């Protein structure tokens, strides 16, 4: 969320401080407005891998007719 904050400037309230946090979250529209090419998910993906929670393509049934998966 820290990396997305500059992109959401003016549409999201301040996050507050450690002693007085603001945990209101963001809307689906704000989430859609984030330019994910500007977000580095390396740390998050490493945590998923370390805890054995990183899914692989084999974990999903991608054979659904009429749907296209863009990776």
N, C-alpha and C positions, 0 to 999 in steps of 0.2 A: 504494500500500500504506500510505503514511503516513496517509491519510484513513480507511482501514479499521481501522487499529490500535486506536483507542479502542473500536470495536464488537467487536473480537476479544479485548479485555482478559481475561486469565485462560485463554484457550484457545490462545494463541500465545505461544511463548517470546519474550523480549526480542530486538529486532533486533540488539543489540550496538552496537559503535562502528565508526568508519571503520577503525581499526587491528585490530579483532577482530570482524568482522561475523558475524551468525548468519543464514545463508541457507537455513534449513530449508524455507521455503515454507509453504503452508497446504493443508489437505485440501479436497476437493470440498465436503464438508458445511460447512466454515467459509466457503468461497466462497459457497455458497447462503445462508448465514445473514446475509451483508452486506446492509444496507439501501441499495441503490444510489441511492435518492432522496437520500441524504445524501452522496453522492460527487460531486465536481465533476470532470468529465472534460474540461473546456475545454482545459487545457494539453495533454493527450494527443491530443485531436482536432486541435488546431492543429498538433502535430508531424506527425500523419498527413497533414494537408492540405498542409503545407509540403513534405513529401517525396513528394507525389503518391501516397500510399498509402491515402488515404481512399476506401473503396469507395462506390459509388453503387448504388441499387436496380437499375439496368440491368446491373450486374455479376453478378446472381444470377437463376437461373431460378426464379421464384416460381409457376410454373404447376402444381406437383405436386398431384394430386388428393387430397382428404382432409385436407390440412394447412391450418392457418389461421396467417397471419402477423399478429402483433399488434405494432404499432409505437407 
